[in-house]
Each structure stands twice: as C-alpha cells, then as structure tokens.
Amino acid sequence: MNILIVDDDPEVGATLGVLLKRKDHTVAITTRGREALALAAAEAFDIVILDVRMPEMDGFAVLRALRAQGCSAGVIMLTGQGDVEEAVDALHLGAVDYLPKPVRLAGLERALADVAARRSS
C-alpha cells in the first residue's frame, strides 16, 4: 500500500516509516499539514496516518481538507492526548481508526488490515 505519514514529530514519522517499509509499503512522510494536502493532491495514497495535534494545521483540519479535495484514502488518526470525544469526532469525520501514541505495532497492523479490507470490498 501507498502510505502518507503526517506527524509534526520527525522521530515518530521516521520510526513509523521504517516499520512500514519493512512490511513492503511505499511511504511518504511530512511534518506539516499543508504539505500533506499537496502530496495527497499530487499522488493517490491508500492510507494516511495523521497526527491529531500539530501546529499550524491540526489533524482534524487536515482530514476535513483531504476529504474536501476528494482524497479517499483510509485515515488512521494518532494522538498522544486523546479522549473519547476526540475519537468519536475523528470517526465522524471519516477516519477509519484512532490510535494512541506511542503506537503499538500490533494495533497499527490491525488498523492497516482494516483499511485494506474496506478498500477491497
């Protein structure tokens, strides 16, 4: 799958990128929401892994903008400070999953499998 990682912490993005590349995924990484939108406009991604809390443009704004520009990628939201209301909001906006940081590999793999299953059905 072609995956876009959007996280303002470069270490998180790099770590996820290494893990996903080991699983034979194609990965693009950015630390900024506006750059993520430009990347998604130029290239079709199967999955966007999106941090909720980012400066300049938070993950919810990025998700809304992705949908407005016609991006149909499955979105997995990540947060270090999540709560139930935030998770519900993410799902109502069209996110496929909402995972806490630090991300556990098993949880991420399950979320990726869910997205793949939805895309193939």
URHU-V225989 format. One record per pair of residues at least 4 apart in sequence whose C-alpha atoms are under 6 Angstrom apart, sorted by the first residue. I is the first residue (numbers start at 1). J is the second residue. If there is no record, write none. Layout:
BEGIN
i;j
I;J
I;J
END
This chain:
BEGIN
i;j
1;25
1;46
2;26
2;45
2;46
3;27
3;45
3;46
3;47
3;48
4;27
4;28
4;29
4;48
5;29
5;48
5;49
6;30
6;31
6;50
7;13
7;31
7;51
8;31
8;54
11;15
13;17
17;21
20;25
21;25
33;57
33;62
45;73
46;73
47;73
47;74
47;75
48;75
49;75
49;76
49;77
50;77
50;78
51;59
51;77
51;78
51;79
52;58
52;59
52;78
52;79
53;58
54;58
62;66
66;71
67;71
74;96
74;115
75;95
75;96
76;95
76;96
76;97
76;98
77;98
78;98
78;99
78;100
79;100
79;101
80;100
80;101
90;95
91;95
END
